[in-house]
């Protein structure tokens, strides 16, 4: 049993790390809140004083605000659906005995370690280019007109690129969950004559509910801040401007730090609302 002295020593040793972590989070948040109440234009007059909630009103009443929220939620929802469904299918496939199982698993997980800018450039130039891309050659081979992916199917292109990046993460988590399933249950169900679809629906899928909840929670937190893929491919055009990209435009392109900081506060509020909602769902699944 830990004594009072050992607990005090543990707190003392943990204090530097806790202080560093709090400073890492609180200092940027405090600065964001501070600048959100000021009119600060670095290249057009500098600090022009306090404006109260004017930045918040201007940002939320902007014609681009609500479309950016909608675009953000569409991308997040689309990626979650694709990665969850395909992640389950890939996890089931990789769990089957096969030749070269180890290298195959490594190849499936590899895209997760590719930088977002690199993967976006590869998809844009190697696959989606209307003149020289692989998709264009396939379309031409079957007698169809190549698609201008970046302009004609811009939102779908972003969802496809981001899904390709996050699919390995979902597959890895779900594969781990499948491997923890008691094989005796599946063997008993198979001996009782239960078909494969029913074994999946009544045994495997309920067992994966916790892992699916974790995948959705973690991916959502990161996907709300998607930026690099949009910056590289569409530059926020063609209806792909997310809330994060709108903040970037206000701060760097418009050089309005105060307005961009107010947008950052809105982004934090949105992320926390979604995180609380998802945490409740995850908590219920973990309790069951």
Number of C-alpha atoms within 10 A of each C-alpha: 4 7 8 9 9 11 11 12 12 11 12 11 11 11 12 11 11 12 11 11 11 11 13 11 11 12 11 11 15 12 11 19 16 14 22 26 20 23 21 23 17 14 10 10 9 13 15 12 11 15 15 12 12 16 23 21 12 14 21 14 11 11 10 15 18 15 16 21 18 16 17 21 17 17 22 23 15 17 26 25 13 17 26 22 14 17 25 23 14 21 22 17 12 18 14 9 8 10 8 8 12 10 10 13 17 11 10 16 18 13 17 16 12 11 12 20 15 13 20 23 16 15 20 22 15 15 16 21 20 20 13 13 17 16 18 21 18 13 14 12 11 8 9 11 13 19 16 14 21 20 14 11 13 20 22 16 23 25 20 17 21 24 22 18 23 23 24 25 23 29 26 20 18 26 22 14 18 20 12 11 14 12 11 9 13 17 13 11 17 14 10 9 10 14 11 11 10 13 17 15 11 11 16 20 16 13 17 19 17 21 22 22 19 21 23 21 20 14 17 20 16 11 18 21 16 20 20 16 24 24 17 16 23 20 14 19 14 13 16 26 26 27 28 19 21 21 26 21 16 19 20 12 10 14 18 24 25 27 26 27 27 28 27 21 16 17 18 13 12 14 17 13 12 14 16 12 12 19 15 11 15 20 13 12 16 13 7 7
